[in-house]
Every structure is written in structure tokens, then in C-alpha cells.
């Protein structure tokens, strides 16, 4: 649910060439993975794609040029020491699950940044399940498969922002190991679980964190503290396993080595309305239902298939004139950045303007703008309505460009 504008959201990282670890601005990969500590924090960039608010923008690691707007820190969950719980034979569980995992490394081209998360292989030919916020804002995606050690370019088949689910297709992949899927409807409170993933975005052998299921059917609202944009995830599994940035999109496995959930972590740019010292996972049955819809190319009001339509602006909710910000309305999507040569710029939209309609449908927030644009694809023409900084109304036909994923 990243939200800052029309840039992306999740921030993975991986260097080019044979080293799959993310690169820092200076070009050097980070050193060996530090111990898994709940006090360790990594930089994260929380932004929103033009037509998008990435689901629940949470739990990734990002590296950038230092010139990026609104860089924040990622805070691991929980805030206390990792739980000593988990399956009695964590190594045996990891041995069953690890071969079906991948490190998802994305480049955020508009932001000169990289980020990293985790994914789970669903088919031997390379269909991969991950969080939408892992690929949000990506202009390119490369995936390193833990099972065979190979790195593959990947395309985004589709995504659901509201469910925080995305499916990738690895190019040229075959005979890949897949994750052992379990039944999330059988999960009970106090069940031992193991969270696995690419903690910290360092790649290599997946990290592990043991714990127990602490609650079921949890609902959380993830809110962007600056823009006010929020989205809700429901039916979640809550755990005291120390899920960390980079683990997003990875598995929560039971004691039998079966995947029962997809990990989700929080960042300091977003606050949870409850359970902020806990980790959360999307039940695997829920995630797979959305994934199957994506794989079947069944678009809906909540599922987008294919490339993302791009308007070419960075937006946020208008704070209103009452606090001294020059916005002509307290509703709509306040334009904070306009990308040169993109559709909005060609139409005459400027910084400080407020987008108020798409094809006659009112835009009451950045979330509404995202939802309306998600119903379109690159090349589609829309009728865009906006108010300039003096309050004058404008409209223009705009042909949407191809934008970052998710």
C-alpha cells in the first residue's frame, strides 16, 4: 500500500551480473547477512505508482541513489526479541520449503533504486507467488531461484492491490522445485510455525524465524502517515515469528513443512491499527484463490492483468488550505510531481493541481484514482479532469503510457 504518488512501492534489490545481492549506491554489494535481529533497520522507499497504491506496501528492503524523495526506515516486526518457539525440527521444515523459494529483486527505474523481497514457486515452469507490494513500482524484475541457483528475468502476470497478491512468470524456466502447499483452513492458534524468506534482501540461503500462531482472522489497516491513504487486509494469520523486511512474499510453514501463509511485514511509513508488535501472513488458501484468477487472466475490479497504465504523476491526498497548503480542494489527488514527456505533462497538468475525475467518475482520493486507472491498460484513452492551483477546471483526453508494475 505504498502511497506517495505515481511511482512505485515495494523496493527490492539485486546487483547485476553473477552477484544476486542488492547493490548500494556506490556499486558495492553489502557484506554478509547480519544476525537476524529485531533491532536492525533498513532503508525503504514508500511511493505510489501513478495508477497505483500498492496494496499494503510493507516489508521490503531498498537501496538507492540518495536523491530519492521520502526515504524512510523499515522497522522489523516484532519490536521485541524473536520468539524462541517454532517447529521442533526447524531445519527439516526449511529443507522441505527452501528449494521452492526465490529472491525477488526489482529495479525502480524512475527512482534510481533497487529493492528485494521473496516469492514462492507454484509451477515447474516458473509461475511465482509474491506480495503485490514486493513488485510495486518495478520497471524490471529479476528472480534468483533458491532451488537451482539460476537468475531469471520475470514479467508481472497480474496483481491485486487490495489482496496484496501478485504473480510473476519467470522467463525460460523449467523443472523448478515448487513449494509444498498446505491448507490454511486447518491452522489453529498456538500452532508452531516457521517464517522463511530473504530477510534484509541479502539473498543466499533463506533466513528462518520460528514462532507460534497467536490469532486468526485478523484485520489490519495499513495507513500512510503523510498522505492518509489506507487499505485493509482481512482474515490474516497473526504470529509472533519475527517477520522482517525482505521476508514479504515468503512462506509461513507449519511443523509438517507445508506452506500455510504468505508473510507480510510492516514499515515505518505505514502504521497498523492493531497488532503492531506482531507479524502477519495472508492465508495461503486466500492468496492462491487470487493467484488462480490472475493466472487465468480473469481481470476484475480488484485484479489487474498485464502491464500497468501510467498517467505520469506523483500524487497524494490534498491536505487542504486550512494548514496553509495551496490546494484548491480537500478532495481529489494532489499532484506533487509530474514526469516530463508523460501523458499528464502533455495534457498540461502541473505540480499543485488536483486530479478530480477520470472519464466522468469522481476522484475523491489517491486510492480512488488508483482504482479507476487500474481498470485501464497502456494505450487506453481516458478523459482526465483536474483543477489548477487557482481553482480553474480543466479536462483533456489522455492516452495512458506503460508504467511501473503494481
HELIX and SHEET records of a PDB file:
HELIX    1   1 UNK A   90  UNK A   97  1                                   8    
HELIX    2   2 UNK A   98  UNK A  100  5                                   3    
HELIX    3   3 UNK A  109  UNK A  111  5                                   3    
HELIX    4   4 UNK A  132  UNK A  135  1                                   4    
HELIX    5   5 UNK A  184  UNK A  186  5                                   3    
HELIX    6   6 UNK A  199  UNK A  201  5                                   3    
HELIX    7   7 UNK A  284  UNK A  295  1                                  12    
HELIX    8   8 UNK A  321  UNK A  323  5                                   3    
HELIX    9   9 UNK A  343  UNK A  347  1                                   5    
HELIX   10  10 UNK A  366  UNK A  373  1                                   8    
SHEET    1   A 2 UNK A  41  UNK A  45  0                                        
SHEET    2   A 2 UNK A  71  UNK A  75 -1                                        
SHEET    1   B 7 UNK A  63  UNK A  64  0                                        
SHEET    2   B 7 UNK A 113  UNK A 121 -1                                        
SHEET    3   B 7 UNK A 101  UNK A 108 -1                                        
SHEET    4   B 7 UNK A 140  UNK A 145 -1                                        
SHEET    5   B 7 UNK A 151  UNK A 160 -1                                        
SHEET    6   B 7 UNK A 165  UNK A 170 -1                                        
SHEET    7   B 7 UNK A 127  UNK A 130 -1                                        
SHEET    1   C 6 UNK A  63  UNK A  64  0                                        
SHEET    2   C 6 UNK A 113  UNK A 121 -1                                        
SHEET    3   C 6 UNK A 101  UNK A 108 -1                                        
SHEET    4   C 6 UNK A 140  UNK A 145 -1                                        
SHEET    5   C 6 UNK A 151  UNK A 160 -1                                        
SHEET    6   C 6 UNK A 304  UNK A 305 -1                                        
SHEET    1   D 7 UNK A 270  UNK A 272  0                                        
SHEET    2   D 7 UNK A 207  UNK A 224 -1                                        
SHEET    3   D 7 UNK A 192  UNK A 197 -1                                        
SHEET    4   D 7 UNK A 251  UNK A 254 -1                                        
SHEET    5   D 7 UNK A 259  UNK A 264 -1                                        
SHEET    6   D 7 UNK A 279  UNK A 283 -1                                        
SHEET    7   D 7 UNK A 230  UNK A 239 -1                                        
SHEET    1   E 2 UNK A 308  UNK A 310  0                                        
SHEET    2   E 2 UNK A 401  UNK A 403 -1                                        
SHEET    1   F 4 UNK A 313  UNK A 316  0                                        
SHEET    2   F 4 UNK A 333  UNK A 338 -1                                        
SHEET    3   F 4 UNK A 354  UNK A 358 -1                                        
SHEET    4   F 4 UNK A 361  UNK A 362 -1                                        
SHEET    1   G 5 UNK A 313  UNK A 316  0                                        
SHEET    2   G 5 UNK A 333  UNK A 338 -1                                        
SHEET    3   G 5 UNK A 354  UNK A 358 -1                                        
SHEET    4   G 5 UNK A 381  UNK A 387 -1                                        
SHEET    5   G 5 UNK A 393  UNK A 399 -1                                        
END                                                                             
